[in-house]
Amino acid sequence: MARSERRKRPVSDDEFESMAERIAQHFDRVRDLLERATDDGDA
């Protein structure tokens, strides 16, 4: 098991395996927000 430094508790296997997908979703949101912000600046 991986250990969460913030929580000081072991991270479950399911939680650890889902991290890549969750991180990808967050990056997708950031990319969308960045694209909208740059599109607004061009107008």
N, C-alpha and C positions, 0 to 999 in steps of 0.2 A: 504494500500500500504506500502511496505517496503521502507526504505530510504537508498540510497546509501551514505555512509559516504564520499567516495572519490569524488563523483559528486555533492553532496549536492542537489540532486533532487530526487523526488520520482521515484521508479522503477515501471514500468508498471507491471500489473498482468501477461501478457504474458512473459515478460522478467524474472520475478520472478519464474514462473512455469518452464521455460526452464533452469534455473540455474543448477538443479540437473543433467540433461543430459549433459550440457556443462562441468560441473565439472568432470563427469565420463569420458567424451571424453579426457579431459586433463590428467587425471590420467592414462588412457589407453596409451596415447602417452608417458608419463613418464615411465611407466612399460616397454613398447617396447624399449625405448632408454636405459633403465637400463639393460635390458636383452641383448641387442646388445653389450653394453659396457662390460658386464661381460663375454660374449661369446668371445669377441676379446681378453680379458686378458688371457683366457685359452689356446689360440693357441700358 
